[in-house]
Amino acid sequence: MAHRTVPATMRAVVLTEFGGPEVLRLTEVPVPVPAADELLVRVNATALNRADLLQRRGFYPNPFPGEYDIPGMEFAGEVVSAAASPTGPARRAARFKPGDHVMGIVSGGAYAEYLTIPAAQAMRTPRGMSLTDAAAIPEVFITAWDALVLQGGLTPGGTALVHAGASGVGTAAIQICRAMGAQIIVTCSGARGGVDKMQACRDLGASLVVDYTTQDFAKEVADYTKGRGVDVVLDVIGGDYTVRNVACLAQKGRIIQVGTMAGPSKDFNVASLMPKRASITGTVLRPRPKEEKIAVSRAFAEALLPDFDAGVLKPVIDRQFTLDQIVAAHEHMEANANIGKIVVTIAA
């Protein structure tokens, strides 16, 4: 492969103020310089996450203080320069060389033509998959797998309840449960505006789909499990869902809280966990230390990349936008009409 010349500057979305989608503006900034244990990657595509919207509104501080505030938490692209002197876990990732296709999670910076990432944190893309599709994998599949399996302890034959089943995390969770032989109950809204989220979840393999706008998910879970409850709840909603989540738990069940779109719960009583010997674990992926991100990325790649290679797992992509259409992409996510991921292509 011919050597790719790295320009001095690149196009990137830089936050200089906070607010609605209109504050997202493209500008020219210097191309980042990789450290000795990092890769420089030419980004082909990124994908939107709810945290991007929060960062745009000023609720997530710049992960790189003193540097440009560039959103974007996941990517797929082409290695431009490889780590010069990898050590420790990075030594195992030294196989990456210029021209290789990689994907990964980052704290920010993916709304740009180039980014840097620790070599050990990058993952190869699934065999035969385009970079555009691969960009929709890292954040939601790692989040769902980490929450359900690593932290939630879900095992084959178990049962999970996942809220926002048609979201990126939800569509990933359904596939992971199906692949491992676990049952999954999801909540989502019914068909509206020509978008049938419930059927999309059924098609992916959900065991039971509950329309949260017309049904009480706690009652539906009790009926479906014959009163036993679920082993794990993966919740991105919070608010008044917390009380009902506890009601849905089986003995020794676990709630893994990965978001609070509805805010805090006013009525939750921690004593309700005690008779079930249940637990609630709060978790986020983005602020974790570098070493933890490397560890979860390596574990995920080893456990699940073979399933992507075989076509057992695949990203669900709702719509693609270009970087020039980043405002429209954020508006689309805020409309809450998407099923799966919203991808933003960056490189031609």
C-alpha positions in Angstrom: 0.0 0.0 0.0 1.3 3.4 -0.9 2.5 5.6 1.9 -0.2 8.1 2.9 1.0 11.7 3.4 -0.4 13.2 6.7 -1.5 16.8 6.3 -0.7 19.4 8.9 -4.4 20.1 9.6 -7.7 18.3 9.5 -11.4 19.0 9.5 -13.0 18.4 12.9 -16.2 19.4 14.8 -15.0 21.6 17.6 -17.2 22.9 20.4 -16.6 26.5 21.1 -20.0 27.0 22.8 -22.8 24.8 24.2 -26.4 24.4 23.1 -28.5 22.9 20.4 -27.3 21.1 17.2 -26.6 24.5 15.6 -23.5 24.9 17.7 -21.8 22.1 15.9 -19.3 23.6 13.4 -16.6 22.3 11.2 -13.2 23.9 11.4 -9.5 23.2 10.7 -7.3 22.1 13.5 -3.9 20.5 13.7 -3.6 16.8 13.2 -2.9 15.1 16.5 0.6 13.7 17.2 0.7 10.1 18.5 2.7 9.2 21.6 5.1 6.3 21.4 2.5 3.7 22.3 -0.3 5.1 20.1 -1.6 4.7 16.6 -2.5 7.6 14.3 -5.7 6.7 12.5 -7.3 8.2 9.5 -11.0 8.1 10.5 -13.4 6.7 8.0 -16.5 6.9 10.1 -17.8 7.6 13.6 -21.2 7.0 15.2 -23.4 9.1 17.5 -24.0 8.3 21.1 -26.3 10.1 23.7 -23.2 11.3 25.5 -22.3 13.3 22.4 -25.6 15.2 22.8 -24.7 15.8 26.5 -21.3 17.0 25.6 -22.7 19.4 23.1 -25.0 20.8 25.8 -22.1 21.3 28.2 -22.9 18.4 30.5 -19.7 16.5 29.7 -16.5 18.3 30.3 -13.9 18.3 27.5 -12.0 15.0 28.1 -8.8 16.6 26.9 -8.5 19.9 29.0 -6.4 22.5 27.2 -7.0 20.9 23.8 -9.8 21.2 21.2 -13.2 20.0 22.5 -14.0 17.5 19.8 -16.9 15.0 20.4 -17.0 11.5 19.2 -16.6 8.3 21.3 -16.0 5.6 18.7 -14.6 5.2 15.2 -13.4 2.9 12.5 -10.5 3.8 10.2 -7.1 3.1 8.7 -3.8 3.1 10.6 -1.5 5.8 9.3 1.4 5.3 11.7 1.9 2.5 14.2 3.2 2.6 17.7 6.9 3.1 17.7 7.8 1.4 21.0 4.8 -0.5 22.5 5.3 -2.0 25.9 3.2 -4.1 28.2 -0.3 -4.8 26.8 0.5 -2.6 23.8 3.2 -5.1 22.7 0.4 -7.6 21.8 -1.2 -5.0 19.6 2.1 -4.2 17.7 0.8 -6.2 14.8 -1.1 -3.1 13.6 0.8 -1.5 10.7 0.0 1.3 8.3 -3.0 0.4 6.1 -4.6 -1.9 8.7 -8.3 -1.3 9.5 -9.1 -0.8 13.1 -12.0 0.4 15.3 -12.3 1.3 18.9 -13.6 3.5 21.8 -12.1 6.8 22.7 -12.9 9.5 25.2 -13.5 12.0 22.5 -12.1 13.3 19.2 -13.8 11.0 16.7 -15.7 13.8 14.9 -12.4 14.4 13.0 -10.4 13.2 10.1 -7.6 11.9 12.3 -7.3 10.7 15.9 -4.8 8.9 18.1 -5.5 5.8 20.2 -3.3 3.6 22.4 -2.3 0.7 20.2 -3.5 -1.9 22.8 -6.9 -0.2 22.9 -7.5 -0.5 19.1 -9.3 -3.6 17.7 -9.2 -5.1 14.3 -12.4 -4.7 12.3 -14.5 -7.8 11.6 -13.4 -9.7 8.5 -15.3 -8.7 5.4 -17.0 -5.7 7.1 -16.8 -2.2 5.7 -15.3 0.6 7.9 -18.6 2.4 7.8 -20.4 -0.6 9.4 -17.6 -1.3 11.8 -17.8 2.3 13.2 -21.2 1.4 14.7 -19.8 -1.5 16.8 -17.4 -0.4 19.6 -19.4 1.8 22.0 -22.7 0.1 22.1 -21.5 -3.5 21.8 -18.8 -3.1 24.5 -21.3 -1.3 26.7 -24.0 -4.0 26.4 -21.6 -6.9 26.8 -19.7 -5.3 29.7 -23.0 -4.5 31.5 -24.8 -7.7 30.9 -22.0 -10.2 31.1 -19.0 -8.8 32.9 -20.8 -6.8 35.5 -24.3 -8.3 35.3 -23.1 -11.9 35.4 -25.6 -13.0 32.7 -25.1 -16.6 31.7 -26.6 -18.9 29.0 -30.2 -19.8 30.1 -30.5 -16.6 32.1 -33.0 -13.7 31.5 -32.3 -10.0 31.0 -34.5 -6.9 30.9 -33.1 -4.1 28.7 -34.8 -0.8 28.3 -34.7 1.3 25.0 -34.5 -2.0 23.1 -34.4 -0.2 19.7 -31.4 2.0 20.6 -27.9 1.2 19.7 -27.2 -0.4 23.1 -30.5 -2.2 23.0 -30.1 -3.7 19.5 -26.6 -4.8 20.5 -27.9 -6.4 23.8 -30.6 -8.3 21.9 -28.0 -9.9 19.6 -25.6 -10.7 22.4 -28.3 -12.4 24.5 -29.5 -14.4 21.5 -25.9 -15.5 20.6 -25.2 -16.7 24.1 -28.5 -18.5 24.6 -30.1 -16.1 27.1 -33.6 -14.7 27.0 -34.1 -11.0 26.7 -37.1 -8.8 27.4 -37.0 -5.3 26.0 -39.0 -2.1 26.3 -39.5 0.4 23.5 -42.2 2.6 22.0 -44.8 1.3 19.6 -45.0 2.0 15.9 -45.2 5.7 15.0 -44.3 7.8 12.0 -43.8 4.6 10.0 -41.1 3.3 12.4 -42.0 0.0 14.0 -39.4 -0.3 16.8 -41.2 -3.3 18.4 -41.1 -5.4 15.3 -37.5 -4.5 14.7 -36.6 -5.8 18.2 -38.6 -9.0 17.6 -36.8 -9.5 14.3 -33.4 -9.2 16.1 -34.4 -12.0 18.5 -36.0 -10.4 21.5 -37.9 -12.9 23.6 -40.6 -10.4 24.6 -41.1 -6.8 23.5 -43.1 -4.4 25.8 -44.6 -1.1 24.6 -43.7 1.1 27.5 -46.3 3.7 26.4 -49.2 1.4 26.8 -48.0 -1.5 29.0 -46.6 -1.9 32.5 -43.3 -3.6 31.9 -43.1 -4.8 35.5 -46.4 -6.7 35.1 -45.3 -8.1 31.7 -42.0 -9.3 33.1 -43.8 -11.0 36.0 -46.2 -12.7 33.6 -43.5 -13.8 31.2 -41.2 -15.2 33.9 -44.1 -16.7 35.9 -43.2 -14.5 38.9 -39.5 -15.5 39.0 -38.1 -12.2 37.6 -35.0 -11.5 35.6 -31.4 -12.0 36.4 -30.1 -8.7 35.0 -31.6 -5.3 34.2 -29.7 -3.0 31.8 -31.2 0.5 32.2 -30.4 3.7 30.4 -33.6 5.5 31.7 -33.5 5.8 35.5 -36.3 8.0 36.9 -39.4 6.1 38.0 -38.1 3.0 36.2 -35.8 2.3 39.2 -38.7 1.2 41.5 -40.2 -1.1 38.8 -36.7 -2.4 37.9 -36.3 -3.7 41.4 -39.8 -5.3 41.2 -38.6 -7.1 38.1 -35.6 -8.7 39.7 -35.2 -12.3 40.6 -33.5 -13.3 43.8 -29.9 -12.0 43.7 -30.7 -10.1 40.6 -28.6 -7.1 39.4 -29.5 -3.7 37.9 -26.7 -2.2 35.8 -27.4 1.5 35.4 -25.6 2.9 32.3 -27.7 6.1 31.9 -30.3 8.3 33.4 -32.2 9.8 30.6 -35.2 10.4 32.9 -33.1 11.8 35.7 -33.0 10.6 39.3 -35.7 8.5 41.0 -37.8 10.2 43.6 -39.5 7.2 45.1 -36.7 4.5 45.2 -36.2 3.0 48.6 -32.9 1.1 48.9 -34.5 -1.2 51.4 -36.4 -2.8 48.5 -33.2 -4.5 47.4 -32.7 -6.3 50.7 -35.4 -9.1 50.5 -34.1 -10.1 47.1 -30.4 -9.7 48.1 -30.3 -7.6 44.9 -27.8 -4.9 43.8 -27.6 -1.8 41.6 -24.3 -1.0 39.9 -23.7 2.3 38.2 -21.3 2.2 35.3 -20.0 4.4 32.5 -17.5 3.6 29.8 -16.1 7.0 28.8 -14.4 8.2 32.0 -12.6 4.9 32.7 -8.8 5.0 33.0 -6.8 4.1 30.0 -5.8 0.7 31.5 -9.4 -0.3 32.1 -10.4 0.7 28.5 -7.6 -1.4 27.2 -8.6 -4.3 29.3 -12.3 -4.2 28.3 -11.4 -3.7 24.6 -9.0 -6.7 24.6 -11.5 -8.9 26.4 -14.3 -7.8 24.1 -12.2 -8.5 21.0 -11.3 -11.9 22.1 -14.8 -12.9 23.2 -17.0 -11.4 20.4 -15.0 -10.6 17.3 -15.3 -14.2 16.1 -19.1 -13.8 16.2 -18.8 -10.7 14.1 -16.6 -12.5 11.7 -19.2 -15.3 11.4 -22.1 -12.9 10.9 -23.7 -13.9 14.2 -23.4 -10.4 15.4 -23.8 -7.3 13.2 -24.3 -3.6 13.8 -27.8 -2.2 13.2 -27.5 1.1 11.3 -30.4 3.4 11.1 -29.1 6.1 8.9 -25.8 7.5 7.5 -24.8 11.2 7.4 -21.6 12.9 6.3 -19.5 15.1 8.6 -20.9 18.1 6.7 -24.4 16.9 7.9 -23.4 16.6 11.6 -26.2 19.1 12.6 -28.8 17.0 10.8 -27.4 13.8 12.4 -27.8 15.2 15.9 -31.3 16.5 15.1 -32.2 12.9 13.9 -31.0 11.4 17.2 -32.9 14.0 19.3 -36.1 13.0 17.4 -35.7 9.6 19.0 -36.9 7.9 15.8 -33.8 5.8 15.1 -33.5 2.0 15.3 -29.9 1.2 16.0 -27.0 3.4 15.2 -26.6 6.8 13.4 -23.3 6.7 11.5 -21.3 9.7 10.3 -18.9 9.1 7.5 -15.8 11.3 7.5 -13.2 10.0 5.0 -14.1 9.7 1.3 
